[in-house]
Amino acid sequence: MRGLLVIGHGSRRDEANAMVVELSHALAPCADLPEWDAVEPAFLDLAHPDIAQGYAALVDAGCSEIIAHPFFLFEGNHTARDIPDALAAAQSAHPGTRWTITLPLGLHPGVVHAVRARIEDALEQPGLDAAADGESAGGSRGGEAQAVGARRAATSSATTAASG
């Protein structure tokens, strides 16, 4: 049997970790997609199950082949070294299993499409004119976070007013 291990970085924010779990559920095997028989989420750091636990859960489900998908945007130390090292350690605890790892999302056409959709969504939201009033829309991580937070607050207020 073949298992899919969806690996997120891990966060102290439960909602960030929940996205990896939700993706795992969305990738659950179904009749027309027989490429894998079981799916488990796992995290590199800060959250559980960790990679060894996720790998073990797939083995316990009867999987001897593991496809690991790092749910990361770009290649880096985590996808090139840390995750493969953790997978190799997990494999050593389960003789007779083997694993392969996918590339991170990168510039896959689906990612480009999703980015364009996010930009279109943002352009349709109120409160995009802060820079026109002489305010900076970003520059540093703090400014970027403030701009996103302000836009979300404006969007939330507009949505609440429209629905109330």
N, CA and C of each residue as an Amber inpcrd file, in Angstrom:
protein
   492
   0.8370000  -1.1870000   0.0000000   0.0000000   0.0000000   0.0000000
   0.8770000   1.2440000   0.0000000   0.2990000   2.3180000  -0.4910000
   1.0270000   3.5800000  -0.6020000   0.3360000   4.6400000   0.2530000
   1.1330000   5.3930000   1.0000000   0.6000000   6.4570000   1.8470000
   1.1520000   7.8100000   1.4570000   0.3780000   8.8440000   1.7210000
   0.7730000  10.2240000   1.4560000   0.9600000  10.9340000   2.7900000
   2.1390000  11.5090000   2.9980000   2.4530000  12.2610000   4.2060000
   2.5550000  13.7330000   3.8250000   1.5980000  14.5360000   4.2620000
   1.5800000  15.9710000   3.9650000   2.2880000  16.6740000   5.1150000
   3.4150000  17.3160000   4.8070000   4.2820000  17.8800000   5.8420000
   4.2410000  19.4000000   5.8140000   3.8280000  19.9810000   6.9280000
   3.8720000  21.4260000   7.1030000   5.0330000  21.7970000   8.0000000
   5.3630000  23.0750000   8.0290000   6.4470000  23.5200000   8.8950000
   6.0820000  23.3160000  10.3530000   4.8740000  23.7080000  10.7110000
   4.4460000  23.7080000  12.1040000   4.4890000  25.1240000  12.6330000
   3.5290000  25.4420000  13.4770000   3.3940000  26.8000000  13.9860000
   2.8530000  26.7580000  15.4030000   3.0690000  27.8330000  16.1320000
   2.4370000  27.9680000  17.4430000   0.9660000  28.3510000  17.2810000
   0.5940000  28.7770000  16.0850000  -0.7910000  29.1570000  15.7840000
  -1.5610000  27.9270000  15.3170000  -2.5550000  27.5430000  16.0820000
  -3.3420000  26.3530000  15.7470000  -3.9960000  26.4500000  14.3780000
  -4.4500000  27.6600000  14.0030000  -5.1220000  27.8010000  12.7050000
  -4.1710000  27.5420000  11.5360000  -2.9030000  27.8360000  11.7060000
  -1.9230000  27.5420000  10.6520000  -1.7300000  26.0330000  10.5280000
  -1.6380000  25.3480000  11.6430000  -1.4920000  23.8910000  11.6210000
  -2.7480000  23.2250000  11.0740000  -3.8990000  23.8080000  11.3620000
  -5.1620000  23.2390000  10.8860000  -5.2120000  23.1960000   9.3600000
  -4.5500000  24.1350000   8.7060000  -4.5490000  24.1380000   7.2350000
  -3.8840000  22.8780000   6.6800000  -2.8250000  22.4220000   7.3140000
  -2.1420000  21.2030000   6.8700000  -3.0520000  19.9950000   7.0760000
  -3.7360000  19.9660000   8.1990000  -4.6730000  18.8730000   8.4750000
  -5.8170000  18.9060000   7.4610000  -6.3450000  20.0920000   7.1760000
  -7.4330000  20.2230000   6.1990000  -6.9790000  19.7740000   4.8130000
  -5.7530000  20.1390000   4.4290000  -5.2340000  19.6920000   3.1390000
  -5.1360000  18.1740000   3.1100000  -4.6980000  17.5880000   4.1960000
  -4.6130000  16.1230000   4.2700000  -5.9790000  15.4880000   4.0530000
  -7.0020000  16.0540000   4.6870000  -8.3650000  15.5280000   4.5020000
  -8.8260000  15.7070000   3.0570000  -8.4930000  16.8510000   2.4660000
  -8.8980000  17.1150000   1.0820000  -8.2220000  16.1560000   0.1040000
  -7.0610000  15.6440000   0.4710000  -6.3220000  14.7170000  -0.3910000
  -6.6130000  13.2560000  -0.0620000  -7.6060000  13.0220000   0.7700000
  -7.9550000  11.6430000   1.1440000  -8.2500000  10.8250000  -0.1060000
  -7.8950000   9.5540000  -0.0690000  -8.1310000   8.7030000  -1.2360000
  -9.6220000   8.6250000  -1.5690000  -9.9030000   8.5820000  -2.8520000
 -11.2690000   8.3590000  -3.2980000 -11.2150000   7.4310000  -4.5090000
 -12.3550000   6.9500000  -4.9300000 -12.4190000   5.9000000  -5.9520000
 -11.6870000   6.2570000  -7.2420000 -11.7310000   7.5200000  -7.6440000
 -11.1080000   7.8750000  -8.9200000  -9.6590000   8.3370000  -8.7830000
  -9.1080000   8.3090000  -7.5810000  -7.7060000   8.6830000  -7.3660000
  -6.9950000   7.5890000  -6.5740000  -6.6200000   6.5160000  -7.2290000
  -6.0160000   5.3920000  -6.4950000  -4.5060000   5.5090000  -6.2780000
  -3.9440000   6.6990000  -6.3860000  -2.4900000   6.8250000  -6.2680000
  -1.9760000   6.5320000  -4.8640000  -2.8230000   6.6970000  -3.8430000
  -2.4220000   6.4060000  -2.4750000  -3.6150000   5.8610000  -1.7060000
  -3.3120000   5.1450000  -0.6520000  -4.3480000   4.4590000   0.1180000
  -4.6680000   5.1290000   1.4450000  -3.7710000   5.9610000   1.9320000
  -3.9730000   6.6320000   3.2160000  -3.2230000   7.9580000   3.1960000
  -3.7040000   8.9180000   3.9750000  -3.0770000  10.2390000   4.0640000
  -2.9470000  10.6100000   5.5350000  -1.7990000  11.1640000   5.8810000
  -1.5730000  11.6510000   7.2460000  -0.8840000  13.0110000   7.1820000
  -1.2440000  13.9280000   8.0880000  -0.4980000  15.1800000   8.2120000
   0.6950000  14.9720000   9.1390000   1.6940000  15.8190000   8.9890000
   2.8540000  15.8030000   9.8880000   3.4860000  17.1870000   9.8640000
   4.3010000  17.4500000  10.8680000   4.9330000  18.7600000  10.9810000
   6.4220000  18.6070000  11.2570000   7.1940000  19.4900000  10.6600000
   8.6380000  19.4920000  10.8560000   8.9980000  19.9780000  12.2590000
   8.2630000  20.9580000  12.7550000   8.6380000  21.5980000  14.0100000
   7.3950000  22.2000000  14.6720000   7.4360000  22.3610000  15.9540000
   6.4560000  23.1120000  16.7400000   5.0620000  22.5080000  16.8670000
   4.7570000  21.4370000  16.1670000   3.4100000  20.8590000  16.2260000
   3.4900000  19.3480000  16.0770000   2.4000000  18.7050000  16.4020000
   2.3100000  17.2480000  16.2990000   1.1020000  16.8620000  15.4730000
   1.1700000  15.7670000  14.7840000   2.2190000  14.7550000  14.8210000
   3.4750000  15.2330000  14.0920000   4.6260000  14.8080000  14.5750000
   5.8600000  15.1220000  13.8610000   6.0190000  14.1270000  12.7100000
   7.0860000  14.2710000  11.9500000   7.2760000  13.4310000  10.7610000
   7.3670000  11.9560000  11.1330000   8.0810000  11.6240000  12.1940000
   8.1940000  10.2190000  12.6110000   6.8280000   9.6490000  12.9850000
   6.0150000  10.4420000  13.6770000   4.6810000   9.9750000  14.0780000
   3.7560000   9.8030000  12.8740000   3.8080000  10.7460000  11.9380000
   2.9860000  10.6290000  10.7330000   3.3940000   9.4380000   9.8870000
   4.6970000   9.2330000   9.7570000   5.2310000   8.0910000   9.0090000
   4.7630000   6.7940000   9.6600000   4.8750000   6.7290000  10.9830000
   4.4660000   5.5270000  11.7190000   2.9700000   5.2600000  11.5570000
   2.1590000   6.3060000  11.5420000   0.7120000   6.1280000  11.3630000
   0.4080000   5.5210000   9.9950000   1.1450000   5.9380000   8.9720000
   0.9450000   5.3590000   7.6380000   1.3840000   3.8960000   7.6140000
   2.4980000   3.5980000   8.2600000   2.9620000   2.2080000   8.3390000
   1.9310000   1.3620000   9.0960000   1.4070000   1.9020000  10.1920000
   0.3800000   1.1860000  10.9630000  -0.8790000   0.9390000  10.1360000
  -1.1360000   1.8120000   9.1540000  -2.2930000   1.6470000   8.2690000
  -2.0110000   0.6360000   7.1590000  -0.7780000   0.1020000   7.1290000
  -0.4270000  -0.9100000   6.1430000   0.3910000  -0.4150000   4.9720000
   0.8310000   0.8370000   5.0160000   1.5910000   1.4110000   3.9000000
   3.0710000   1.0480000   4.0180000   3.6530000   0.6420000   2.9100000
   5.0900000   0.3800000   2.8730000   5.8040000   1.3720000   1.9580000
   5.0480000   2.0900000   1.1380000   5.5850000   3.1560000   0.2910000
   4.9880000   4.4690000   0.7730000   5.8580000   5.4440000   1.0230000
   5.4150000   6.7360000   1.5300000   5.8020000   7.8170000   0.5280000
   4.8120000   8.6020000   0.1130000   5.0580000   9.7980000  -0.6930000
   4.9820000  10.9670000   0.2800000   6.0710000  11.6920000   0.4280000
   6.1000000  12.8430000   1.3310000   5.9500000  14.1130000   0.5040000
   4.9680000  14.9280000   0.8750000   4.7910000  16.2180000   0.1960000
   5.0180000  17.3450000   1.1910000   6.1400000  18.0660000   1.0400000
   6.3540000  19.2300000   1.8960000   5.4430000  20.3650000   1.4170000
   4.4820000  20.7340000   2.2480000   3.5450000  21.8050000   1.9150000
   4.2380000  23.1350000   2.1920000   5.2610000  23.4000000   1.3640000
   6.1000000  24.5910000   1.4550000   6.0450000  25.2750000   0.0980000
   6.2630000  26.5790000   0.0800000   6.2120000  27.2940000  -1.1820000
   7.4750000  27.0680000  -2.0100000   8.6390000  27.2450000  -1.4120000
   9.8840000  27.1400000  -2.1680000  10.8410000  26.1320000  -1.5420000
  11.8290000  25.7230000  -2.3500000  12.8830000  24.8510000  -1.8460000
  13.7860000  25.6500000  -0.9130000  14.3110000  24.9800000   0.0670000
  15.2150000  25.6040000   1.0220000  15.8150000  24.5270000   1.8970000
  16.4390000  24.9340000   2.9890000  17.0800000  23.9720000   3.8860000
  16.1060000  22.9350000   4.4250000  14.8930000  23.3620000   4.7400000
  13.9230000  22.4030000   5.2860000  13.5800000  21.3200000   4.2650000
  13.3230000  21.7180000   3.0130000  12.9250000  20.7230000   2.0090000
  14.1130000  19.9510000   1.4550000  15.2850000  20.5590000   1.4640000
  16.4680000  19.8920000   0.9080000  17.1970000  19.0250000   1.9310000
  17.1090000  19.3840000   3.2180000  17.8920000  18.6600000   4.2140000
  17.0610000  18.1700000   5.4010000  16.3570000  19.0750000   6.0530000
  15.6940000  18.7160000   7.3140000  14.6010000  17.6620000   7.1360000
  13.7440000  17.8480000   6.1550000  12.6660000  16.8790000   5.9410000
  13.2160000  15.5380000   5.4620000  14.1110000  15.5030000   4.4630000
  14.6780000  14.2000000   4.0840000  15.3900000  13.4950000   5.2420000
  16.0910000  14.2500000   6.0810000  16.7480000  13.6350000   7.2460000
  15.7210000  13.0190000   8.1940000  14.6270000  13.7290000   8.4310000
  13.5750000  13.2090000   9.3180000  12.9020000  11.9870000   8.7000000
  12.7050000  11.9990000   7.3830000  12.1160000  10.8380000   6.7090000
  13.0440000   9.6290000   6.7870000  14.3440000   9.8620000   6.6030000
  15.3070000   8.7570000   6.6930000  15.3210000   8.1670000   8.1020000
  15.2400000   9.0210000   9.1110000  15.1910000   8.5330000  10.4930000
  13.9130000   7.7300000  10.7330000  12.7940000   8.2100000  10.2050000
  11.5270000   7.4890000  10.3590000  11.5860000   6.1450000   9.6460000
  12.1830000   6.1400000   8.4680000  12.3060000   4.8930000   7.7070000
  13.1590000   3.8760000   8.4640000  14.2090000   4.3300000   9.1260000
  15.0850000   3.3950000   9.8450000  14.3410000   2.6820000  10.9780000
  13.2870000   3.3070000  11.4830000  12.4740000   2.6730000  12.5260000
  11.4370000   1.7100000  11.9420000  11.3210000   1.7130000  10.6100000
  10.3260000   0.8610000   9.9360000  10.9760000   0.1670000   8.7400000
  11.8000000  -0.8520000   8.9980000  12.4510000  -1.5780000   7.9020000
  11.3980000  -2.1230000   6.9270000  11.7690000  -2.1590000   5.6800000
  10.8470000  -2.6580000   4.6630000   9.9620000  -1.5760000   4.0710000
  10.1630000  -0.3310000   4.5130000   9.4150000   0.7780000   3.9160000
  10.3600000   1.6000000   3.0570000   9.7850000   2.3570000   2.1750000
  10.5860000   3.2920000   1.3710000   9.7690000   4.5590000   1.1800000
  10.4730000   5.6440000   0.8670000   9.7950000   6.9220000   0.7010000
  10.3810000   7.6860000  -0.4670000   9.5830000   8.6050000  -0.9710000
  10.0230000   9.5690000  -1.9710000   9.4330000  10.9080000  -1.5610000
  10.0370000  11.9820000  -2.0290000   9.5780000  13.3160000  -1.6420000
   9.2620000  14.1240000  -2.8940000   8.1710000  14.8710000  -2.8540000
   7.8080000  15.7290000  -3.9750000   8.5490000  17.0540000  -3.8600000
   8.5150000  17.8070000  -4.9150000   9.0150000  19.1750000  -4.8580000
   8.0120000  20.0340000  -4.1000000   8.4720000  21.1300000  -3.4780000
   7.5040000  22.0670000  -2.8990000   6.7070000  22.7350000  -4.0280000
   5.7640000  23.5590000  -3.6800000   4.8620000  24.1370000  -4.6740000
   5.5860000  24.9650000  -5.7270000   6.5160000  25.8060000  -5.3160000
   7.2950000  26.5980000  -6.2550000   6.4380000  27.4470000  -7.1730000
   6.8420000  27.5450000  -8.4230000   6.1180000  28.3580000  -9.4000000
   5.2380000  27.5030000 -10.2970000   4.6910000  26.4540000  -9.7400000
   3.7470000  25.6170000 -10.4710000   2.6380000  26.5210000 -11.0280000
   2.1480000  26.2520000 -12.2380000   1.0930000  27.0970000 -12.8100000
  -0.1240000  27.2560000 -11.8930000  -0.4400000  26.2490000 -11.1080000
  -1.5540000  26.3670000 -10.1690000  -1.2850000  27.4040000  -9.0930000
  -0.0260000  27.5320000  -8.6680000   0.3370000  28.5340000  -7.6690000
   0.2160000  29.9240000  -8.2790000   0.7040000  30.0840000  -9.5060000
   0.6030000  31.3750000 -10.1870000  -0.8680000  31.7730000 -10.3170000
  -1.7100000  30.8250000 -10.6860000  -3.1500000  31.0880000 -10.8020000
  -3.7290000  31.5130000  -9.4490000  -3.3460000  30.8220000  -8.3870000
  -3.8510000  31.1520000  -7.0500000  -3.3970000  32.5450000  -6.6180000
  -2.1490000  32.9150000  -6.9210000  -1.6510000  34.2440000  -6.5680000
  -2.4440000  35.3070000  -7.3200000  -2.6730000  35.0790000  -8.6100000
  -3.4740000  36.0380000  -9.3900000  -4.8750000  36.1870000  -8.7930000
  -5.4780000  35.0770000  -8.3890000  -6.8170000  35.1260000  -7.7940000
  -6.8020000  35.9140000  -6.4880000  -5.7660000  35.7340000  -5.6710000
  -5.6670000  36.4800000  -4.4110000  -5.5290000  37.9790000  -4.6840000
  -4.7470000  38.3240000  -5.7060000  -4.5740000  39.7370000  -6.0570000
  -5.9000000  40.3200000  -6.5320000  -6.6070000  39.5900000  -7.3920000
  -7.9170000  40.0570000  -7.8600000  -8.8690000  40.2540000  -6.6850000
  -8.8660000  39.3160000  -5.7360000  -9.7130000  39.4520000  -4.5470000
  -9.3590000  40.7220000  -3.7740000  -8.0700000  40.9800000  -3.6180000
  -7.6310000  42.1570000  -2.8680000  -8.0400000  43.4420000  -3.5760000
  -7.9600000  43.4530000  -4.9020000  -8.3310000  44.6490000  -5.6550000
  -9.8220000  44.9460000  -5.5580000 -10.6090000  43.9400000  -5.2750000
 -12.0570000  44.1250000  -5.1410000 -12.4620000  44.5470000  -3.7380000
 -11.5280000  44.5660000  -2.7960000 -11.8370000  44.8860000  -1.4060000
 -11.7470000  46.3870000  -1.1640000 -12.5840000  46.9040000  -0.2650000
 -12.4740000  48.3200000   0.0960000 -11.2150000  48.5530000   0.9240000
 -10.8010000  49.8130000   1.0070000  -9.6760000  50.1590000   1.8630000
  -8.3250000  49.9790000   1.2140000  -8.2880000  49.8860000  -0.1020000
  -7.0200000  49.6760000  -0.7920000  -6.2960000  50.9890000  -1.0570000
  -6.9150000  52.1310000  -0.7630000  -6.3650000  53.4280000  -1.1290000
  -5.5210000  54.0880000  -0.0460000  -5.0640000  53.3520000   0.9570000
  -4.2910000  53.9490000   2.0510000  -3.0520000  54.6540000   1.5390000
  -2.3630000  54.0880000   0.5590000  -1.1440000  54.7060000   0.0310000
  -1.4620000  56.0140000  -0.6790000  -2.6520000  56.1420000  -1.2490000
  -3.0380000  57.3740000  -1.9310000  -3.1880000  58.5230000  -0.9390000
  -3.4360000  58.2170000   0.3260000  -3.5740000  59.2400000   1.3560000
  -2.2300000  59.6140000   1.9690000  -1.1410000  59.1380000   1.3850000
   0.1820000  59.4630000   1.8890000   0.7090000  58.4840000   2.9120000
  -0.0400000  57.4200000   3.1910000   0.4280000  56.4140000   4.1360000
   1.1740000  55.3290000   3.3870000   2.1830000  54.7860000   4.0200000
   2.9250000  53.6890000   3.4190000   2.1300000  52.4090000   3.5370000
   2.1500000  51.6030000   2.4700000   1.4300000  50.3280000   2.4900000
   2.3290000  49.1780000   2.9000000   3.5590000  49.4260000   3.2530000
   4.4120000  48.3030000   3.6540000   5.8600000  48.6900000   3.6580000
   6.7040000  47.7370000   3.3250000   8.1310000  47.9720000   3.2950000
   8.8510000  47.0440000   4.2390000   8.3940000  46.9820000   5.4610000
   8.9700000  46.0290000   6.3970000   7.9050000  45.0160000   6.7530000
   8.3200000  43.9460000   7.3940000   7.3440000  42.9280000   7.7910000
   6.2790000  43.5350000   8.6970000   6.6810000  44.4390000   9.5740000
   5.7070000  45.0570000  10.4650000   4.6960000  45.8840000   9.6950000
   5.1800000  46.6970000   8.7600000   4.2860000  47.5110000   7.9430000
   3.3860000  46.6560000   7.0830000   3.9350000  45.5880000   6.5560000
   3.1480000  44.6800000   5.7340000   2.0460000  44.0480000   6.5670000
   2.3740000  43.6120000   7.7590000   1.3820000  42.9980000   8.6380000
   0.3160000  44.0120000   9.0270000   0.7210000  45.2660000   9.2890000
  -0.2550000  46.2900000   9.6380000  -1.1870000  46.5730000   8.4690000
  -0.6410000  46.6350000   7.2580000  -1.4670000  46.8900000   6.0790000
  -2.4650000  45.7650000   5.8610000  -2.0090000  44.5260000   6.0080000
  -2.9130000  43.3840000   5.8510000  -3.9740000  43.4170000   6.9380000
  -3.5590000  43.6950000   8.1700000  -4.5150000  43.7650000   9.2750000
  -5.5420000  44.8630000   9.0640000  -5.1000000  46.0250000   8.5920000
  -6.0270000  47.1270000   8.3360000  -7.0040000  46.7690000   7.2270000
  -6.5000000  46.1250000   6.1750000  -7.3790000  45.7350000   5.0690000
  -8.3990000  44.7080000   5.5380000  -7.9420000  43.7530000   6.3680000
  -8.8710000  42.7480000   6.8890000  -9.9320000  43.4000000   7.7670000
  -9.5170000  44.3610000   8.5870000 -10.4800000  45.0390000   9.4540000
 -11.4940000  45.8060000   8.6190000 -11.0170000  46.5100000   7.5830000
 -11.9310000  47.2480000   6.7110000 -12.8760000  46.2960000   5.9930000
 -12.3380000  45.1760000   5.5180000 -13.1600000  44.1860000   4.8280000
 -14.1810000  43.5990000   5.7850000 -13.7440000  43.2940000   6.9890000
 -14.6400000  42.7240000   7.9920000 -15.7500000  43.7040000   8.3340000
 -15.4070000  44.9910000   8.5000000 -16.4110000  46.0040000   8.8130000
 -17.4060000  46.1490000   7.6810000 -16.9070000  46.1600000   6.4470000
 -17.7910000  46.2930000   5.2890000 -18.7010000  45.0820000   5.1620000
 -18.1590000  43.8990000   5.4120000 -18.9560000  42.6740000   5.3230000
 -20.0170000  42.6560000   6.4110000 -19.6350000  43.0590000   7.6300000
 -20.5820000  43.0840000   8.7410000 -21.6950000  44.0870000   8.4680000
 -21.3340000  45.2680000   7.9620000 -22.3340000  46.2900000   7.6660000
 -23.2860000  45.8230000   6.5680000 -22.7390000  45.1450000   5.5590000
 -23.5640000  44.6830000   4.4380000 -24.5090000  43.5690000   4.8580000
 -24.0730000  42.7260000   5.7930000 -24.9120000  41.5890000   6.1830000
 -25.8250000  41.9230000   7.3550000 -25.5810000  43.0350000   8.0460000
 -26.3430000  43.3690000   9.2440000 -27.4710000  44.2360000   8.9300000
